[in-house]
Amino acid sequence: MSDAQPPSRDAQRSDGAERMARHRKRRRQGLRSVLVLIRDSEIDVLVARNLLDPECRTDPRKIARAVGLLLDDVLGRKRS
């Protein structure tokens, strides 16, 4: 007889369900996901403004965060 318990509901979620849950959470927060093309020279500006660490200049997630910080600064908004 096995004492193993069935996987929890969260463990049974598919990858697609996880992505959709994250998408819905972002939408509730008023966030949108967009693809933005960025030049190397624009990445240089993010580094120069201390929004991006020079070692992270090839990391898409770090670049996206830096662009978000720049927009927050330009629009006068604070990140939560």
ROGUDREN-765030 format. One record per residue: chain; residue in one letter; x, y, z of N, C-alpha, C, O, CB in turn. Coordinates in Angstrom, 3 decimals. Each point is the difference from the previous one (the first is absolute). Glycine has a CB too. Layout:
N
('A', 'A', (X, Y, Z), (X, Y, Z), (X, Y, Z), (X, Y, Z), (X, Y, Z))
...
This chain:
80
('A', 'M', (0.839, -1.165, 0.000), (-0.839, 1.165, 0.000), (0.887, 1.232, 0.000), (0.968, 0.076, 0.756), (-2.811, -1.312, 0.448))
('A', 'S', (1.521, 2.174, -2.029), (0.810, 1.200, -0.143), (-0.592, 1.136, 0.828), (-1.213, 0.209, 0.029), (1.911, -0.937, -2.336))
('A', 'D', (0.197, 1.458, 2.982), (-0.430, 1.169, 0.763), (0.124, 1.273, -0.821), (-0.258, 1.095, 0.501), (0.947, -2.241, 1.600))
('A', 'A', (-0.297, 1.005, -3.352), (0.187, 1.180, -0.853), (-1.334, 0.692, -0.218), (-1.014, -0.641, -0.275), (2.983, -0.442, -0.866))
('A', 'Q', (-1.947, 2.397, 1.268), (-1.203, 0.777, -0.214), (-0.022, 0.501, -1.433), (1.053, 0.221, -0.596), (-1.116, 0.451, 3.023))
('A', 'P', (-1.117, -0.492, -2.980), (-0.069, 0.514, -1.372), (0.573, 1.412, -0.059), (-0.028, 0.726, 0.993), (-2.005, -2.150, -1.453))
('A', 'P', (2.549, 1.809, -0.694), (0.569, 1.345, -0.121), (-1.058, 1.056, 0.316), (-1.185, -0.180, -0.280), (2.816, -0.652, -1.456))
('A', 'S', (-1.179, 1.922, 2.318), (-0.922, 1.091, 0.317), (-0.519, 0.616, -1.290), (0.537, -0.239, -1.082), (0.672, 0.699, 3.251))
('A', 'R', (-2.255, 0.332, -2.035), (-0.589, 0.652, -1.179), (1.023, 0.872, -0.705), (0.045, 0.026, -1.230), (-2.286, -0.055, 2.333))
('A', 'D', (3.075, 0.752, -0.335), (1.020, 0.853, -0.605), (1.016, -0.814, -0.781), (0.455, 0.433, -1.059), (-0.766, 1.199, 2.906))
('A', 'A', (0.674, -2.799, -1.342), (0.991, -0.836, -0.672), (-0.545, -0.551, -1.310), (0.771, -0.379, -0.881), (0.209, -0.216, 3.100))
('A', 'Q', (-2.282, 0.549, -2.352), (-0.621, -0.557, -1.202), (-0.190, 1.048, -1.094), (-0.388, -0.345, -1.116), (-0.761, -1.322, 2.560))
('A', 'R', (1.411, 2.924, -1.149), (-0.173, 1.059, -0.996), (0.963, -0.179, -1.158), (1.188, -0.254, 0.199), (-1.953, 1.806, 1.596))
('A', 'S', (0.251, -1.419, -2.991), (0.859, -0.116, -1.174), (0.803, 1.290, -0.176), (-0.315, 1.026, 0.604), (-1.328, -2.618, -1.699))
('A', 'D', (2.672, 1.526, 0.269), (0.794, 1.192, -0.300), (-0.884, 1.091, -0.602), (0.149, 1.178, 0.325), (1.890, -2.614, -0.688))
('A', 'G', (-2.956, 1.039, -0.509), (-0.900, 0.966, -0.618), (-0.898, 0.676, 1.025), (-0.262, 1.199, -0.096), (0.313, -2.552, -1.985))
('A', 'A', (-0.519, 0.594, 3.055), (-0.844, 0.572, 1.057), (0.804, 0.976, 0.849), (-0.522, 1.032, 0.420), (-0.878, -3.122, -0.379))
('A', 'E', (2.654, 1.774, 0.210), (0.874, 0.896, 0.766), (0.209, 1.313, -0.753), (-0.083, 1.077, 0.591), (1.236, -3.068, 0.445))
('A', 'R', (-0.883, 1.902, -2.331), (0.186, 1.211, -0.810), (-1.262, 0.848, 0.000), (0.073, 1.222, 0.137), (1.576, -2.438, -1.580))
('A', 'M', (-2.795, 0.586, 1.292), (-1.264, 0.736, -0.018), (-0.253, 0.660, 1.353), (-0.493, 1.127, 0.049), (-0.421, -2.725, -1.766))
('A', 'A', (1.237, 0.925, 2.800), (-0.182, 0.589, 1.331), (0.883, 1.234, 0.161), (-0.443, 1.017, 0.534), (-0.119, -3.284, 0.408))
('A', 'R', (1.817, 2.179, -1.404), (0.892, 1.162, 0.072), (-0.523, 1.132, -0.876), (0.049, 1.164, 0.395), (1.904, -2.681, 0.052))
('A', 'H', (-2.453, 1.181, -1.632), (-0.562, 0.997, -0.918), (-1.178, 0.718, 0.658), (-0.074, 1.229, -0.039), (0.803, -2.615, -1.945))
('A', 'R', (-1.634, 0.644, 2.576), (-1.167, 0.604, 0.644), (0.401, 0.875, 1.177), (-0.585, 1.061, 0.218), (-0.781, -3.018, -0.929))
('A', 'K', (2.363, 1.513, 1.468), (0.479, 0.794, 1.135), (0.556, 1.336, -0.489), (-0.293, 1.047, 0.579), (0.819, -3.158, 0.703))
('A', 'R', (0.283, 2.074, -2.357), (0.547, 1.246, -0.563), (-1.117, 0.911, -0.485), (0.057, 1.211, 0.214), (2.029, -2.428, -0.889))
('A', 'R', (-3.098, 0.658, 0.027), (-1.111, 0.812, -0.496), (-0.745, 0.662, 1.163), (-0.388, 1.165, -0.093), (0.163, -2.691, -1.904))
('A', 'R', (0.027, 0.785, 3.087), (-0.658, 0.585, 1.181), (0.824, 1.149, 0.560), (-0.554, 0.947, 0.558), (-0.492, -3.166, -0.029))
('A', 'Q', (2.365, 2.143, -0.673), (0.895, 1.046, 0.486), (0.108, 1.157, -0.999), (0.701, 0.979, 0.253), (0.579, -2.719, 1.025))
('A', 'G', (-1.972, 1.622, -2.402), (0.032, 1.051, -1.014), (1.236, -0.055, -0.879), (0.349, 0.992, -0.640), (-1.663, 0.404, 2.176))
('A', 'L', (1.980, -2.538, -1.576), (1.219, -0.146, -0.794), (-0.301, -0.669, -1.330), (-0.923, -0.809, -0.108), (2.276, 0.672, 2.209))
('A', 'R', (-0.577, 0.476, -3.098), (-0.086, -0.625, -1.321), (1.394, -0.480, -0.392), (1.005, 0.592, 0.393), (-2.974, 0.885, -1.072))
('A', 'S', (2.017, -2.528, -0.078), (1.266, -0.514, -0.500), (0.133, 0.409, -1.461), (-0.886, -0.270, -0.811), (0.844, -1.691, 2.436))
('A', 'V', (1.152, 2.612, -1.954), (0.230, 0.437, -1.381), (1.427, -0.346, -0.419), (0.907, -0.071, 0.830), (-2.589, 1.943, -0.559))
('A', 'L', (1.858, -2.082, -1.544), (1.320, -0.241, -0.556), (0.549, 1.333, -0.475), (-0.646, 0.695, -0.784), (0.053, -3.073, 0.098))
('A', 'V', (1.767, 2.735, 1.151), (0.631, 1.261, -0.378), (1.393, -0.311, -0.537), (0.782, -0.695, 0.647), (-2.106, 1.999, 1.104))
('A', 'L', (1.625, -0.787, -2.933), (1.337, -0.129, -0.555), (0.849, 1.134, 0.554), (-0.443, 1.148, 0.034), (-0.431, -2.263, -2.151))
('A', 'I', (2.079, 0.805, 2.545), (0.850, 1.005, 0.627), (1.395, -0.069, -0.620), (0.536, -1.084, -0.232), (-1.864, 0.946, 2.394))
('A', 'R', (1.894, 1.285, -2.419), (1.334, 0.079, -0.607), (1.078, -0.140, 1.075), (-0.240, 0.269, 1.177), (-0.663, 1.210, -3.018))
('A', 'D', (2.081, -1.901, 1.422), (1.135, -0.073, 0.925), (0.286, 1.372, 0.599), (0.353, 0.108, 1.174), (0.615, -2.021, -2.489))
('A', 'S', (-1.121, 2.962, 0.506), (0.258, 1.351, 0.508), (-1.005, 0.380, 1.092), (0.339, 0.749, 0.916), (0.609, -0.106, -3.159))
('A', 'E', (-2.173, -1.150, 2.152), (-0.997, 0.267, 1.036), (0.315, -0.769, 1.277), (-0.258, 0.481, 1.103), (-1.457, -0.077, -2.881))
('A', 'I', (2.271, -1.594, 1.624), (0.459, -0.755, 1.172), (1.137, 0.763, 0.667), (0.088, 0.044, 1.227), (-0.765, -2.247, -2.293))
('A', 'D', (1.545, 2.804, 0.257), (1.089, 0.820, 0.554), (-0.560, 1.134, 0.864), (0.559, 0.318, 1.050), (0.876, -0.870, -3.055))
('A', 'V', (-2.535, 1.156, 1.564), (-0.625, 1.085, 0.770), (-0.556, -0.542, 1.319), (0.137, 0.645, 1.039), (-0.713, 0.575, -3.183))
('A', 'L', (-0.044, -2.388, 2.109), (-0.504, -0.604, 1.236), (1.138, -0.232, 0.991), (-0.156, 0.222, 1.201), (-1.703, -1.319, -2.494))
('A', 'V', (3.001, 0.650, 0.781), (1.176, -0.205, 0.852), (0.504, 1.339, 0.529), (0.302, 0.128, 1.186), (0.318, -2.194, -2.495))
('A', 'A', (-0.531, 3.061, 0.429), (0.501, 1.325, 0.391), (-0.887, 0.644, 1.066), (0.488, 0.748, 0.847), (0.488, -0.474, -3.141))
('A', 'R', (-2.272, -0.561, 2.253), (-0.932, 0.565, 0.982), (-0.114, -0.871, 1.255), (-0.853, 0.239, 0.854), (-0.412, 0.807, -2.740))
('A', 'N', (2.113, -2.036, 1.986), (0.015, -0.923, 1.144), (-1.317, -0.747, 0.178), (-0.369, -0.361, 1.118), (2.005, 1.867, -0.028))
('A', 'L', (-2.332, -1.733, -2.180), (-1.215, -0.798, 0.039), (0.290, -1.468, -0.306), (-0.821, -0.878, 0.267), (-0.491, 2.895, -0.947))
('A', 'L', (2.480, -2.263, 0.123), (0.403, -1.343, -0.389), (1.475, -0.192, 0.325), (0.840, 0.826, -0.356), (-2.585, -0.882, -1.476))
('A', 'D', (2.043, -1.030, 2.502), (1.383, -0.340, 0.316), (0.709, -0.404, -1.293), (-0.559, -0.763, -0.788), (-0.078, 0.018, 3.146))
('A', 'P', (1.852, 1.239, -2.594), (0.708, -0.336, -1.249), (0.123, -1.502, -0.254), (-0.003, -0.434, -1.152), (1.260, 2.543, 1.431))
('A', 'E', (-1.150, -2.896, 0.774), (0.123, -1.453, -0.164), (-1.306, -0.646, -0.451), (-0.005, -1.157, -0.421), (1.767, 1.169, 2.173))
('A', 'C', (-2.861, 0.720, -1.668), (-1.323, -0.545, -0.335), (-0.492, 0.457, -1.369), (-1.161, -0.228, -0.337), (0.644, 0.172, 2.763))
('A', 'R', (1.362, 0.686, -3.209), (-0.431, 0.603, -1.262), (-0.493, -1.005, -1.038), (-0.604, 0.402, -0.994), (2.222, 1.386, 1.452))
('A', 'T', (-1.376, -3.087, -0.252), (-0.505, -1.010, -0.942), (-1.150, -0.820, 0.589), (-0.491, -0.925, -0.647), (2.771, 0.810, -0.359))
('A', 'D', (-2.711, 0.443, 2.220), (-1.073, -0.738, 0.674), (-1.349, 0.665, -0.311), (-0.278, 1.092, 0.495), (1.876, -1.812, 1.364))
('A', 'P', (-2.434, 0.068, -2.674), (-1.273, 0.610, -0.399), (-0.887, 0.409, 1.182), (-0.659, 1.038, -0.057), (0.787, -2.406, -2.003))
('A', 'R', (-0.150, 0.582, 3.103), (-0.846, 0.345, 1.157), (0.516, 1.236, 0.718), (-0.782, 0.847, 0.431), (0.195, -3.257, -0.166))
('A', 'K', (1.882, 2.511, -0.138), (0.593, 1.171, 0.658), (-0.202, 1.247, -0.857), (-0.254, 1.085, 0.525), (1.965, -2.560, 0.600))
('A', 'I', (-1.597, 1.318, -2.439), (-0.229, 1.133, -0.905), (-1.457, 0.445, 0.099), (-0.278, 1.197, 0.065), (2.093, -2.021, -1.634))
('A', 'A', (-2.744, -0.130, 1.579), (-1.423, 0.335, 0.112), (-0.276, 0.750, 1.298), (-0.766, 0.964, 0.012), (0.177, -2.988, -1.380))
('A', 'R', (1.202, 1.592, 2.441), (-0.192, 0.687, 1.290), (0.555, 1.426, -0.076), (-0.617, 0.937, 0.505), (0.755, -3.151, 0.725))
('A', 'A', (1.023, 2.372, -1.860), (0.599, 1.328, -0.128), (-0.880, 0.916, -0.846), (-0.152, 1.178, 0.324), (2.435, -2.196, -0.095))
('A', 'V', (-2.856, 0.502, -1.290), (-0.910, 0.795, -0.830), (-1.226, 0.402, 0.825), (-0.475, 1.131, -0.098), (1.269, -2.328, -1.999))
('A', 'G', (-1.292, 0.282, 2.894), (-1.127, 0.306, 0.876), (0.343, 1.089, 0.998), (-0.808, 0.894, 0.252), (0.018, -3.228, -0.515))
('A', 'L', (1.991, 2.263, 0.836), (0.444, 1.036, 0.933), (0.108, 1.352, -0.692), (-0.362, 1.030, 0.569), (1.602, -2.763, 0.743))
('A', 'L', (-0.737, 1.720, -2.554), (0.106, 1.238, -0.764), (-1.385, 0.608, -0.246), (-0.198, 1.204, 0.165), (2.300, -2.069, -1.259))
('A', 'L', (-3.051, 0.022, 0.701), (-1.358, 0.488, -0.223), (-0.608, 0.544, 1.292), (-0.649, 1.047, -0.006), (0.376, -2.710, -1.853))
('A', 'D', (0.481, 0.962, 2.950), (-0.502, 0.488, 1.288), (0.575, 1.369, 0.316), (-0.705, 0.886, 0.483), (0.471, -3.242, 0.326))
('A', 'D', (1.519, 2.519, -1.084), (0.665, 1.278, 0.270), (-0.557, 1.109, -0.895), (-0.313, 1.092, 0.474), (2.389, -2.335, 0.215))
('A', 'V', (-2.193, 0.955, -1.973), (-0.484, 1.001, -0.955), (-1.461, 0.367, 0.299), (-0.387, 1.162, -0.115), (1.984, -2.056, -1.637))
('A', 'L', (-2.391, -0.091, 2.130), (-1.427, 0.233, 0.254), (-0.278, 0.439, 1.438), (-1.140, 0.306, 0.352), (0.628, -2.004, -2.096))
('A', 'G', (1.560, 1.726, 2.572), (-0.154, 0.445, 1.381), (-0.751, -0.969, 0.870), (-0.724, 0.404, 0.909), (0.788, 1.869, -1.746))
('A', 'R', (0.103, -3.557, 0.564), (-0.707, -1.030, 0.766), (0.978, -0.772, 0.864), (1.184, -0.115, -0.318), (-2.919, -0.074, -1.484))
('A', 'K', (1.222, -0.331, 2.892), (0.801, -0.839, 0.875), (-0.361, -1.445, -0.213), (-1.168, -0.341, -0.182), (1.339, 2.175, 1.859))
('A', 'R', (0.836, -2.682, -1.655), (-0.239, -1.439, -0.128), (-0.501, -0.548, 1.312), (0.438, 0.410, 1.075), (1.339, -0.603, -2.826))
('A', 'S', (-2.715, -0.752, 1.647), (-0.511, -0.629, 1.228), (0.702, -1.314, 0.238), (-0.286, -0.685, 0.982), (-1.940, 1.779, -1.299))
